[in-house]
Amino acid sequence: MDIQYIQFNDLLSLTSVDEVPDYSPRALRITGPNLTTAAEVVINDESSPSFVIASANVIIAQVPADQATQAIRAVSVVSSEFRFVRESLVSFRLGKESKKASGLIYLMQAYTKLLLSTPYYDAFATSLGGGALEALGTNADSPVDASVVSVVTRSVNVAADQMRSLQARQSRLSDDERLLAANLLGCRYNVVITGLDVRVELIAQSGKTAIASLGL
């Protein structure tokens, strides 16, 4: 049985983020088309310690204490739902109760593990791994540097080839769990924090698709 250890959630669309004036502790007013399923607010890569869904379109979120004097660089609102869409977010997190990964969740989890694995680091499967993390060590001058895109593209393709080869020997997988193709939809390199934002589309043999964002 494959235990689900990767969490999948949607990122909600936002239209504006503003400071709440004369408010202590520091807080942000976040607006969007529909924020009712918000489960977490992330500010500068840190979870907000407290937030209130003031209405279907407005959230008031407290800025994390160690970000109180920092410029707000990034804000995202994580939904409690997951619909396998372009705005889906992947995070590594074990819940309090273990559950089995199946269907598209299994497909995405198995592929993500291969994509991020580095060849020769696993003594039991030395040749496996897409090696996507190698792109983090690339010297890049722009968010769409060709050398970074090249490394990630190769990693996406290598992981896909390896997964199809492995699954050819697994007879009990459903069509939702079998990989047909993997496509790199986007890759941007943050030259300040040397991080990567990667979007990958997975197509199952059933024809269903799943699109996820990876922040590396």
C-alpha positions as semicolon CSV with decimal commas, in nm:
position;residue;x (nm);y (nm);z (nm)
1;M;0,000;0,000;0,000
2;D;0,127;0,347;-0,089
3;I;0,072;0,594;0,197
4;Q;-0,014;0,947;0,087
5;Y;0,268;1,173;0,205
6;I;0,225;1,455;-0,046
7;Q;-0,058;1,700;0,012
8;F;-0,240;1,855;-0,283
9;N;-0,444;2,175;-0,260
10;D;-0,567;2,447;-0,494
11;L;-0,435;2,803;-0,480
12;L;-0,721;3,053;-0,482
13;S;-0,721;3,340;-0,730
14;L;-0,646;3,680;-0,576
15;T;-0,730;4,026;-0,708
16;S;-0,561;4,254;-0,453
17;V;-0,354;4,262;-0,134
18;D;-0,345;4,576;0,081
19;E;-0,221;4,674;0,425
20;V;-0,490;4,719;0,689
21;P;-0,422;5,076;0,815
22;D;-0,371;5,149;1,185
23;Y;-0,394;4,781;1,278
24;S;-0,173;4,598;1,528
25;P;-0,043;4,336;1,484
26;R;0,026;4,404;1,118
27;A;-0,244;4,261;0,890
28;L;-0,332;4,237;0,522
29;R;-0,666;4,271;0,344
30;I;-0,678;4,008;0,069
31;T;-0,950;4,002;-0,196
32;G;-1,044;3,744;-0,457
33;P;-1,341;3,608;-0,655
34;N;-1,419;3,334;-0,401
35;L;-1,218;3,280;-0,083
36;T;-1,469;3,073;0,113
37;T;-1,262;2,752;0,099
38;A;-0,944;2,915;0,235
39;A;-0,754;2,680;0,465
40;E;-0,421;2,863;0,490
41;V;-0,277;3,205;0,407
42;V;0,093;3,213;0,319
43;I;0,281;3,544;0,343
44;N;0,643;3,561;0,230
45;D;0,655;3,179;0,240
46;E;0,529;3,166;0,601
47;S;0,184;3,069;0,725
48;S;-0,025;3,346;0,872
49;P;-0,079;3,278;1,244
50;S;-0,440;3,394;1,216
51;F;-0,685;3,492;0,945
52;V;-1,056;3,568;0,918
53;I;-1,278;3,514;0,615
54;A;-1,464;3,844;0,641
55;S;-1,681;3,767;0,338
56;A;-1,681;3,547;0,030
57;N;-1,437;3,790;-0,132
58;V;-1,231;3,926;0,159
59;I;-0,980;3,778;0,403
60;I;-0,805;3,966;0,683
61;A;-0,475;3,789;0,760
62;Q;-0,218;3,859;1,028
63;V;0,140;3,895;0,906
64;P;0,382;3,648;1,072
65;A;0,577;3,809;1,355
66;D;0,919;3,780;1,191
67;Q;0,778;3,943;0,874
68;A;0,625;4,238;1,060
69;T;0,889;4,483;0,936
70;Q;0,961;4,315;0,604
71;A;0,832;4,406;0,260
72;I;0,548;4,184;0,143
73;R;0,691;3,990;-0,152
74;A;0,436;3,714;-0,200
75;V;0,090;3,620;-0,074
76;S;-0,107;3,307;-0,153
77;V;-0,426;3,154;-0,020
78;V;-0,445;2,775;-0,006
79;S;-0,784;2,611;-0,052
80;S;-0,908;2,306;0,135
81;E;-1,011;2,166;-0,203
82;F;-0,812;2,000;-0,481
83;R;-0,939;1,982;-0,839
84;F;-0,621;1,886;-1,033
85;V;-0,607;2,228;-1,200
86;R;-0,334;2,471;-1,303
87;E;-0,346;2,648;-0,966
88;S;-0,287;2,329;-0,765
89;L;-0,013;2,326;-0,502
90;V;0,203;2,032;-0,398
91;S;0,348;2,013;-0,046
92;F;0,514;1,736;0,154
93;R;0,314;1,678;0,471
94;L;0,210;1,371;0,667
95;G;-0,132;1,399;0,825
96;K;-0,232;1,272;1,168
97;E;-0,402;0,976;1,005
98;S;-0,238;0,775;0,729
99;K;-0,443;0,702;0,419
100;K;-0,385;0,520;0,094
101;A;-0,296;0,714;-0,220
102;S;-0,494;0,604;-0,524
103;G;-0,607;0,729;-0,865
104;L;-0,464;1,061;-0,982
105;I;-0,331;1,130;-0,631
106;Y;-0,118;0,815;-0,656
107;L;-0,003;0,915;-1,006
108;M;0,102;1,264;-0,897
109;Q;0,273;1,143;-0,581
110;A;0,471;0,869;-0,755
111;Y;0,575;1,099;-1,040
112;T;0,673;1,387;-0,808
113;K;0,894;1,154;-0,604
114;L;1,073;1,039;-0,920
115;L;1,107;1,393;-1,055
116;L;1,271;1,522;-0,735
117;S;1,489;1,216;-0,670
118;T;1,860;1,244;-0,751
119;P;2,021;0,949;-0,933
120;Y;2,270;0,739;-0,729
121;Y;2,141;0,869;-0,394
122;D;1,917;0,564;-0,340
123;A;2,129;0,256;-0,276
124;F;1,841;0,029;-0,381
125;A;1,761;0,210;-0,708
126;T;2,076;0,394;-0,811
127;S;1,964;0,476;-1,165
128;L;1,624;0,622;-1,074
129;G;1,552;0,992;-1,044
130;G;1,474;1,286;-1,266
131;G;1,724;1,504;-1,084
132;A;1,513;1,821;-1,093
133;L;1,683;1,956;-0,781
134;E;2,004;1,991;-0,982
135;A;1,852;2,302;-1,139
136;L;1,880;2,480;-0,804
137;G;2,257;2,484;-0,842
138;T;2,247;2,643;-1,186
139;N;2,387;2,995;-1,229
140;A;2,098;3,187;-1,379
141;D;2,069;3,554;-1,473
142;S;1,695;3,575;-1,541
143;P;1,367;3,408;-1,431
144;V;1,345;3,221;-1,761
145;D;1,713;3,135;-1,803
146;A;1,756;2,880;-2,083
147;S;1,999;2,664;-1,886
148;V;1,752;2,624;-1,598
149;V;1,462;2,545;-1,832
150;S;1,681;2,290;-2,009
151;V;1,766;2,107;-1,684
152;V;1,402;2,099;-1,570
153;T;1,277;1,989;-1,913
154;R;1,525;1,702;-1,915
155;S;1,423;1,605;-1,560
156;V;1,051;1,604;-1,649
157;N;1,116;1,379;-1,949
158;V;1,354;1,144;-1,766
159;A;1,109;1,099;-1,478
160;A;0,827;1,027;-1,724
161;D;1,031;0,765;-1,912
162;Q;1,133;0,596;-1,587
163;M;0,779;0,592;-1,454
164;R;0,635;0,438;-1,768
165;S;0,908;0,172;-1,756
166;L;0,839;0,092;-1,391
167;Q;0,463;0,080;-1,443
168;A;0,496;-0,161;-1,735
169;R;0,581;-0,426;-1,472
170;Q;0,291;-0,335;-1,241
171;S;-0,027;-0,517;-1,338
172;R;-0,266;-0,392;-1,070
173;L;-0,261;-0,019;-1,145
174;S;-0,574;0,149;-1,273
175;D;-0,569;0,366;-1,586
176;D;-0,591;0,675;-1,361
177;E;-0,267;0,563;-1,194
178;R;-0,075;0,491;-1,514
179;L;0,123;0,773;-1,676
180;L;0,071;0,847;-2,042
181;A;0,264;1,175;-2,069
182;A;0,419;1,456;-1,864
183;N;0,448;1,811;-1,997
184;L;0,638;2,105;-1,853
185;L;0,396;2,399;-1,858
186;G;0,615;2,660;-1,695
187;C;0,946;2,716;-1,519
188;R;1,060;3,036;-1,349
189;Y;1,380;3,082;-1,150
190;N;1,392;3,323;-0,855
191;V;1,742;3,469;-0,877
192;V;1,709;3,633;-0,533
193;I;1,633;3,323;-0,325
194;T;1,763;3,073;-0,587
195;G;1,428;2,896;-0,594
196;L;1,222;2,741;-0,872
197;D;0,852;2,757;-0,954
198;V;0,764;2,464;-1,180
199;R;0,427;2,365;-1,332
200;V;0,386;2,014;-1,466
201;E;0,088;1,855;-1,642
202;L;0,041;1,482;-1,601
203;I;-0,183;1,286;-1,838
204;A;-0,307;0,948;-1,721
205;Q;-0,383;0,660;-1,956
206;S;-0,750;0,718;-1,872
207;G;-0,720;1,057;-2,044
208;K;-0,760;1,252;-1,719
209;T;-0,513;1,532;-1,651
210;A;-0,363;1,676;-1,333
211;I;-0,167;1,999;-1,314
212;A;0,042;2,095;-1,013
213;S;0,280;2,369;-0,901
214;L;0,609;2,280;-0,735
215;G;0,803;2,537;-0,536
216;L;1,165;2,419;-0,506
